[in-house]
Amino acid sequence: MAANSDDRLKGIFQIFIIFLIVLCFYLLSIFSTIIVPLAFAFLLASFFQPLIFWLAKKKVPKIIIFPLITMITLGFLSLLYTILYNSATQVVEQSPELLQQLYQRVLPLAELFSNFIKIFFGVNINDQDAFTQILQKINLSLILGNTFDSITSFTGSFFWFSIYFSVFLIGLPNYANYLGYVAGRKADSASLIKVYERIQKQIYKYILLKVFVAFLSATVVYVVCFIFNIKFSFLWAFLTFILSFIPYIGAITGVILPSLMAIIQFDSPFTILLFITILTGKQQLIGNIFEPILMGHSLRINTITAMFGLVFWGYLWGVSGLFLGIPFLVILKLVLERFPETEVMARVMGYAEDEKGKKLKNWRIPGITDDHDTGEYSDKEFESESEQK
């Protein structure tokens, strides 16, 4: 009877947790205008914590540390936003001419494609009317209106972000005392502090490496655009830097946007192809080789979970959710690992690891198959075991 009662209470607790999670996500969607700046402020303030501790060890007064970091950070963000807005405004103002030039460039390719479809499949496509309809549907006044709406929204969000960032910057260094007070018992407080320190370490490492990779990618884009004399080179480089924080989607978009400008500017197909090839090669080198080497397995999140997180947080918070998706998944996984009831969910989000915490090269699980397991499973071993069965 006692066992049945415990199982029943455990089931009720799990249902309550699921209901609580759904309610939290609903509230996150409703109050996104307040919570999104709060999330960005927490991540950025966590990133600066090692610098604050280092300055404190150097006997720099706190009355200098916090105002200095706050003013430099907010001033730098305001400057970047001003530059981005001015560049984007120029693109919007020239958009009618740019769209017309793009139409003239793409129309011959569309005619070639329609002829190919007609010859091999017998289907007649009126490409010119289709492109004309697309151009008519592009409402420039709507684009300008959305741009200024974004400015107004950013102004309000930046105000809240500034307040949250200042509060987090001052309060986070006292995390040990606060978490110890919340936990109560020493054993629980030590465990809670350890989880928070792991979260802070992962946030710092993720942001630091992402900023470095994004800056490197943006620098390459700017140099390539400058050499090819592409218009709005700084804008494409800056967008590449920003979009680098969005996994998968950002890398593709960062190549497409300057490539469209190259199609508009250049008459030579060879020049266009060379420009696109260089940008694509850059992305393959940095995104698929250089960045994984730097990041290693620090995120400990599998690809399916990462894609689901991007879709979910993107649907919940729009573009802001795409930036916050991966850091939130890392934090969520670290929290789930702390509780036995949710540890299996944390394993689902991650990947198979060996005893040293390194990612296995394949699906073989140490300790289950045999005693001499090394984390590798060759084709010969698979064939031999299959024959034995």
C-alpha positions as CSV (number, residue, x, y, z in Angstrom):
1,M,0.0,0.0,0.0
2,A,2.8,2.4,0.9
3,A,4.5,1.6,-2.4
4,N,1.3,2.3,-4.4
5,S,0.8,5.5,-2.5
6,D,4.3,6.7,-3.3
7,D,3.9,5.9,-7.0
8,R,0.6,7.8,-7.0
9,L,2.2,10.8,-5.4
10,K,5.1,10.6,-7.8
11,G,2.7,10.5,-10.8
12,I,0.7,13.5,-9.4
13,F,4.0,15.4,-8.9
14,Q,5.0,14.7,-12.5
15,I,1.7,15.9,-13.8
16,F,2.0,19.0,-11.7
17,I,5.5,19.7,-13.1
18,I,4.2,19.3,-16.7
19,F,1.3,21.7,-16.0
20,L,3.7,24.2,-14.4
21,I,6.0,24.0,-17.4
22,V,3.1,24.7,-19.8
23,L,2.0,27.6,-17.6
24,C,5.5,29.1,-17.5
25,F,5.8,29.0,-21.3
26,Y,2.4,30.6,-21.6
27,L,3.5,33.4,-19.3
28,L,6.8,33.7,-21.2
29,S,4.8,34.3,-24.4
30,I,2.4,36.8,-22.8
31,F,5.1,38.9,-21.1
32,S,7.8,38.6,-23.8
33,T,8.3,42.4,-24.0
34,I,9.6,42.4,-20.4
35,I,11.2,38.9,-20.2
36,V,13.2,39.0,-23.4
37,P,15.3,42.0,-22.3
38,L,15.6,40.3,-18.9
39,A,17.0,37.2,-20.5
40,F,19.5,39.1,-22.6
41,A,20.6,41.2,-19.6
42,F,21.2,38.0,-17.5
43,L,23.3,36.4,-20.2
44,L,25.4,39.5,-20.8
45,A,25.8,40.2,-17.0
46,S,26.9,36.6,-16.5
47,F,29.4,37.0,-19.2
48,F,31.0,39.9,-17.4
49,Q,31.3,38.2,-14.0
50,P,34.8,36.8,-14.5
51,L,36.0,40.3,-15.4
52,I,34.3,41.7,-12.3
53,F,36.0,39.1,-10.1
54,W,39.4,39.8,-11.7
55,L,39.1,43.5,-11.2
56,A,38.0,43.0,-7.6
57,K,41.1,40.9,-7.0
58,K,43.2,43.8,-8.4
59,K,41.7,46.0,-5.7
60,V,39.7,48.1,-8.1
61,P,36.8,49.7,-6.1
62,K,33.3,48.4,-6.8
63,I,32.1,52.0,-7.2
64,I,34.3,52.2,-10.3
65,I,33.8,48.6,-11.7
66,F,30.0,48.6,-12.1
67,P,29.4,52.0,-13.5
68,L,32.4,51.6,-15.9
69,I,31.3,48.3,-17.3
70,T,27.7,49.5,-17.5
71,M,28.5,52.7,-19.4
72,I,30.9,51.0,-21.8
73,T,28.5,48.1,-22.6
74,L,25.4,50.3,-23.1
75,G,27.3,52.9,-25.1
76,F,28.8,50.2,-27.3
77,L,25.5,48.6,-28.0
78,S,23.9,52.0,-28.7
79,L,26.7,52.8,-31.2
80,L,26.3,49.5,-33.0
81,Y,22.5,49.9,-33.2
82,T,22.9,53.5,-34.6
83,I,25.3,52.3,-37.3
84,L,23.1,49.3,-38.2
85,Y,20.0,51.5,-38.4
86,N,21.7,54.1,-40.7
87,S,22.9,51.4,-43.0
88,A,19.6,49.6,-43.1
89,T,17.8,52.9,-43.8
90,Q,20.0,53.5,-46.9
91,V,19.2,50.0,-48.2
92,V,15.4,50.6,-47.7
93,E,15.7,53.9,-49.5
94,Q,17.4,52.4,-52.5
95,S,15.3,49.2,-52.4
96,P,13.2,50.1,-55.5
97,E,16.3,50.4,-57.7
98,L,17.9,47.4,-56.1
99,L,14.7,45.3,-56.7
100,Q,14.5,46.4,-60.3
101,Q,18.1,45.5,-60.9
102,L,17.7,42.1,-59.2
103,Y,14.7,41.5,-61.4
104,Q,16.7,42.3,-64.6
105,R,19.5,39.9,-63.4
106,V,17.3,37.0,-62.4
107,L,14.8,37.2,-65.3
108,P,17.2,35.6,-67.9
109,L,17.8,32.7,-65.5
110,A,14.1,32.4,-65.0
111,E,13.5,32.3,-68.7
112,L,16.2,29.6,-69.1
113,F,14.6,27.6,-66.3
114,S,11.1,27.9,-67.8
115,N,12.4,26.7,-71.2
116,F,14.0,23.7,-69.5
117,I,10.8,22.8,-67.8
118,K,8.8,23.3,-71.0
119,I,11.2,21.1,-73.1
120,F,11.6,18.2,-70.7
121,F,8.2,18.2,-68.9
122,G,5.9,20.0,-71.3
123,V,4.8,22.6,-68.7
124,N,4.6,26.2,-69.7
125,I,5.6,28.7,-67.0
126,N,5.0,32.4,-67.5
127,D,8.0,33.6,-65.5
128,Q,7.8,37.3,-66.4
129,D,4.3,37.6,-64.9
130,A,5.3,35.7,-61.8
131,F,8.2,38.0,-61.1
132,T,6.1,41.1,-61.8
133,Q,3.5,39.9,-59.2
134,I,6.3,39.3,-56.7
135,L,7.6,42.9,-57.1
136,Q,4.1,44.3,-56.8
137,K,3.6,42.4,-53.5
138,I,6.7,44.0,-52.0
139,N,5.3,47.0,-50.2
140,L,8.1,49.5,-49.5
141,S,5.9,51.6,-47.2
142,L,5.2,48.5,-45.2
143,I,8.9,47.8,-44.9
144,L,9.6,51.4,-43.7
145,G,6.7,51.2,-41.3
146,N,8.0,47.9,-39.8
147,T,11.5,49.5,-39.6
148,F,10.3,52.4,-37.5
149,D,8.1,50.1,-35.4
150,S,11.2,48.1,-34.7
151,I,13.0,51.3,-33.6
152,T,10.2,52.1,-31.2
153,S,10.1,48.6,-29.8
154,F,13.9,48.5,-29.5
155,T,13.9,51.8,-27.6
156,G,11.5,50.5,-25.0
157,S,13.3,47.1,-24.8
158,F,16.7,48.8,-24.5
159,F,15.3,50.9,-21.5
160,W,14.3,47.7,-19.7
161,F,17.5,46.0,-20.8
162,S,19.6,48.8,-19.3
163,I,17.8,48.5,-15.9
164,Y,18.0,44.7,-15.8
165,F,21.7,44.7,-16.9
166,S,22.7,47.1,-14.1
167,V,20.8,45.2,-11.5
168,F,22.3,41.8,-12.6
169,L,25.7,43.2,-12.9
170,I,25.6,44.4,-9.2
171,G,23.7,41.4,-7.8
172,L,25.3,38.4,-9.5
173,P,28.7,38.6,-7.7
174,N,26.8,37.8,-4.4
175,Y,25.3,34.6,-5.8
176,A,26.9,32.4,-3.2
177,N,25.3,34.1,-0.2
178,Y,21.9,34.3,-1.9
179,L,21.9,30.7,-3.1
180,G,23.1,29.5,0.3
181,Y,20.2,31.4,1.9
182,V,17.7,30.0,-0.5
183,A,18.9,26.4,-0.1
184,G,19.0,26.5,3.7
185,R,21.0,23.4,4.4
186,K,24.8,23.3,3.6
187,A,24.6,20.2,1.5
188,D,21.8,21.6,-0.7
189,S,23.5,25.0,-0.9
190,A,26.7,23.5,-2.1
191,S,24.9,21.5,-4.8
192,L,22.9,24.6,-5.9
193,I,26.0,26.8,-6.0
194,K,27.8,24.1,-8.0
195,V,25.0,24.0,-10.6
196,Y,24.9,27.8,-10.9
197,E,28.7,28.0,-11.3
198,R,28.5,25.4,-14.1
199,I,25.8,27.5,-15.8
200,Q,27.8,30.7,-15.5
201,K,30.9,28.9,-16.8
202,Q,29.0,27.5,-19.8
203,I,27.4,30.9,-20.6
204,Y,30.8,32.7,-20.4
205,K,32.5,30.1,-22.6
206,Y,29.7,30.0,-25.2
207,I,29.4,33.8,-25.5
208,L,33.2,34.3,-25.6
209,L,33.8,31.7,-28.3
210,K,30.7,32.8,-30.3
211,V,31.8,36.4,-30.2
212,F,35.3,35.4,-31.5
213,V,33.9,33.2,-34.3
214,A,31.3,35.8,-35.3
215,F,33.9,38.6,-35.3
216,L,36.3,36.4,-37.4
217,S,33.5,35.5,-39.9
218,A,32.3,39.2,-40.1
219,T,35.9,40.4,-40.7
220,V,36.3,37.9,-43.6
221,V,33.0,39.0,-45.1
222,Y,33.9,42.7,-44.9
223,V,37.4,42.1,-46.5
224,V,35.8,40.1,-49.3
225,C,33.1,42.6,-49.9
226,F,35.6,45.5,-49.8
227,I,37.9,43.7,-52.4
228,F,34.9,43.1,-54.7
229,N,33.6,46.6,-54.0
230,I,30.2,45.4,-52.8
231,K,27.8,48.1,-51.7
232,F,27.0,48.3,-48.0
233,S,30.0,46.2,-47.0
234,F,29.8,47.1,-43.4
235,L,26.1,46.3,-43.2
236,W,26.7,42.8,-44.6
237,A,29.6,42.2,-42.2
238,F,27.6,43.4,-39.2
239,L,24.6,41.2,-40.2
240,T,27.0,38.3,-40.5
241,F,28.3,39.0,-37.0
242,I,24.8,39.1,-35.6
243,L,23.4,36.2,-37.5
244,S,26.4,34.0,-36.4
245,F,24.7,33.7,-33.0
246,I,21.8,31.9,-34.7
247,P,22.9,28.3,-35.4
248,Y,22.3,26.8,-38.9
249,I,19.9,29.6,-40.1
250,G,22.2,32.5,-39.5
251,A,25.1,31.0,-41.5
252,I,22.9,30.5,-44.6
253,T,21.4,34.0,-44.4
254,G,24.8,35.6,-43.9
255,V,25.9,34.2,-47.2
256,I,22.6,34.8,-49.2
257,L,22.3,38.6,-48.4
258,P,25.7,39.8,-49.8
259,S,25.4,37.3,-52.6
260,L,22.2,39.0,-53.8
261,M,24.0,42.3,-53.8
262,A,26.7,40.8,-55.9
263,I,24.1,39.5,-58.4
264,I,22.7,43.1,-58.6
265,Q,26.1,44.8,-59.0
266,F,28.1,42.5,-61.4
267,D,27.5,41.6,-65.0
268,S,30.0,38.8,-65.1
269,P,28.7,35.4,-64.1
270,F,32.3,34.4,-63.2
271,T,32.7,37.3,-60.7
272,I,29.4,36.4,-59.1
273,L,30.2,32.8,-58.9
274,L,33.7,33.5,-57.5
275,F,32.2,35.8,-54.8
276,I,29.6,33.3,-53.8
277,T,32.2,30.5,-53.7
278,I,34.5,32.5,-51.5
279,L,31.7,33.3,-49.0
280,T,30.5,29.7,-49.0
281,G,34.0,28.4,-48.5
282,K,34.5,30.8,-45.7
283,Q,31.3,29.5,-44.0
284,Q,32.3,25.9,-44.5
285,L,35.8,26.5,-43.1
286,I,34.8,28.6,-40.1
287,G,31.3,27.1,-39.3
288,N,32.0,23.4,-39.9
289,I,35.7,23.1,-39.1
290,F,37.1,26.0,-37.0
291,E,34.1,26.6,-34.7
292,P,33.6,22.9,-33.7
293,I,37.2,22.7,-32.8
294,L,36.9,25.7,-30.5
295,M,33.6,24.8,-29.0
296,G,34.5,21.2,-28.6
297,H,31.7,19.3,-26.7
298,S,31.1,22.1,-24.2
299,L,27.4,22.6,-25.2
300,R,26.6,18.8,-24.8
301,I,23.4,19.2,-26.8
302,N,22.5,17.0,-29.8
303,T,21.5,18.4,-33.1
304,I,17.9,17.4,-32.9
305,T,17.5,19.2,-29.6
306,A,19.2,22.3,-30.9
307,M,16.9,22.5,-34.0
308,F,13.8,21.9,-31.8
309,G,15.0,24.6,-29.5
310,L,15.5,27.1,-32.3
311,V,12.0,26.3,-33.7
312,F,10.3,26.5,-30.3
313,W,12.0,29.7,-29.0
314,G,11.7,31.3,-32.4
315,Y,8.0,30.6,-32.4
316,L,7.7,31.9,-28.8
317,W,9.8,35.0,-29.1
318,G,10.5,35.6,-32.8
319,V,14.0,36.6,-33.8
320,S,15.0,37.1,-30.1
321,G,14.2,33.5,-29.4
322,L,16.6,32.3,-32.1
323,F,19.4,34.1,-30.3
324,L,18.4,32.8,-26.9
325,G,17.5,29.3,-27.9
326,I,20.8,27.6,-27.5
327,P,21.9,29.3,-24.2
328,F,18.5,28.4,-22.7
329,L,18.8,24.8,-23.7
330,V,22.3,24.6,-22.1
331,I,20.9,26.1,-18.9
332,L,17.8,23.8,-19.0
333,K,20.0,20.7,-19.4
334,L,22.3,21.6,-16.5
335,V,19.2,22.2,-14.3
336,L,17.6,18.9,-15.3
337,E,20.7,17.0,-14.6
338,R,20.5,18.0,-10.9
339,F,17.3,16.2,-10.1
340,P,16.9,12.4,-10.4
341,E,13.3,12.7,-11.6
342,T,14.4,14.8,-14.6
343,E,17.8,13.3,-15.3
344,V,16.5,11.2,-18.1
345,M,15.2,14.3,-19.9
346,A,18.7,15.8,-19.7
347,R,20.1,12.6,-21.3
348,V,17.6,12.9,-24.1
349,M,18.8,16.4,-24.8
350,G,22.4,15.4,-24.9
351,Y,24.4,12.5,-26.5
352,A,26.2,9.4,-25.4
353,E,29.3,10.1,-23.4
354,D,32.2,7.9,-22.1
355,E,33.5,7.9,-18.5
356,K,35.5,11.0,-19.1
357,G,32.5,13.0,-20.4
358,K,33.6,12.9,-24.0
359,K,31.2,12.3,-26.9
360,L,31.2,8.8,-28.3
361,K,31.9,8.4,-31.9
362,N,28.9,6.1,-32.4
363,W,26.0,4.5,-30.6
364,R,27.9,1.9,-28.7
365,I,27.3,2.3,-24.9
366,P,30.2,1.5,-22.5
367,G,29.5,-1.1,-19.9
368,I,26.7,-2.7,-21.8
369,T,28.2,-4.4,-24.8
370,D,31.4,-5.8,-23.3
371,D,34.2,-5.1,-20.9
372,H,36.9,-3.9,-23.3
373,D,34.7,-1.1,-24.7
374,T,36.6,2.0,-25.8
375,G,33.6,3.9,-27.2
376,E,34.3,2.8,-30.8
377,Y,32.3,0.3,-32.7
378,S,33.9,-0.8,-36.0
379,D,32.1,-2.4,-38.9
380,K,34.0,-5.7,-38.4
381,E,32.9,-5.9,-34.8
382,F,29.3,-5.3,-35.9
383,E,29.4,-8.0,-38.6
384,S,31.0,-10.5,-36.3
385,E,28.5,-10.0,-33.5
386,S,25.6,-10.1,-36.0
387,E,26.9,-13.5,-37.3
388,Q,27.1,-14.8,-33.8
389,K,23.5,-13.9,-33.2
